[in-house]
Amino acid sequence: MLEAASRRILYLRVAAQNLKQAEAHDLALQLMEKAEAMDRDVQEGKKRLAAEMQKVHGGDSGPNILRELKEEIERLRAEVKELRQKVEKR
């Protein structure tokens, strides 16, 4: 589910880039704002999931899951930053 949400966020950002190229700046801004809100929701969901997993596993694998989630968050943040820069250049 989180992976599908991440894909939808990417598609929204790509659509925003295309709208910006078409000089539909208002629509592009709306899509970027929606994508950012969705990204925040995904990040919160990942944090909740990590907390639940840690409860279930008693902390044995919690640090590994938490580390993996943090790495995924950083990867998504870098992707968001790159896409934002591409949108702003156009």
N, C-alpha and C positions, 0 to 999 in steps of 0.2 A: 504494500500500500504506500509506504513512504517512497519507494522507488518510483512508483507511478506518479506520485505527486511531484517528485523532482523532475520527471520528464515533462509533465504539464507546465511546470514553472519555466523550463527551458524553452518549450514551444511558445509560451506567452512572450518571453523575451525576444525570441526570433521574430515573432509577429510584430512586436513593438519596433524592432529595427526596421522591418519592412514598411511599417506605417510611417516611421520617421523619414525613410527614403522617399515615400510618396507624399511627403510634406503634410501628413496628417498628424501634426505634433500633439494635439490634444488627445487623440485616441492613443497614440504611442505612450504618452505620459500615463494615461489611465491604465493601460496594460502593464506598464512597468510597476506602477503602484500596486496593482493587484498581484503581480508576480512577487514583489517584495513582501506583501502581507502573507501570501501563501508560503513563502520561504520561512518567514518567522514562525508560522504555524507548524511547518515541518520540523524546524529546529526544536520547538517546544515539545512536539510529539516524540522526537528522538530522545530528548532528555527524560520525559516521562517513561518511555519504554526502557531506557537504561536503568532508571530507578526501580522499575518493576522487575526487570531481569535480575538486578542485584538482590532484591528481596527474595525472589524465588530460588536463586542459586546460593543464597547465604554468603555471598561475597567471594566465593571461590573463583568464579570466572568473571565476576563483576568488573574487576580492573581491566581485563582484556576486552570485554565488551565496551566498556567506557572509553578505553583507548581507541578502539576501532571507530566508535561513534564520533569521537573528537576529530579523528583523522578525516572522516567523511564530512564533518561540518567544515573543516578547514578547506577541503577540496571544493565543496560547494561554494564557500565564501570566495575562493579564488576564481571560480567559474563566474559567479555573480559579478565580481569586480571586472573581470575581462569583458563580459558582455556589456556591462554598464559603460565601460570605456569605448567599446565599439559603437554603441548607440550614441554616445556623446560626440564622437568624431564625425558622425554623419549629419 
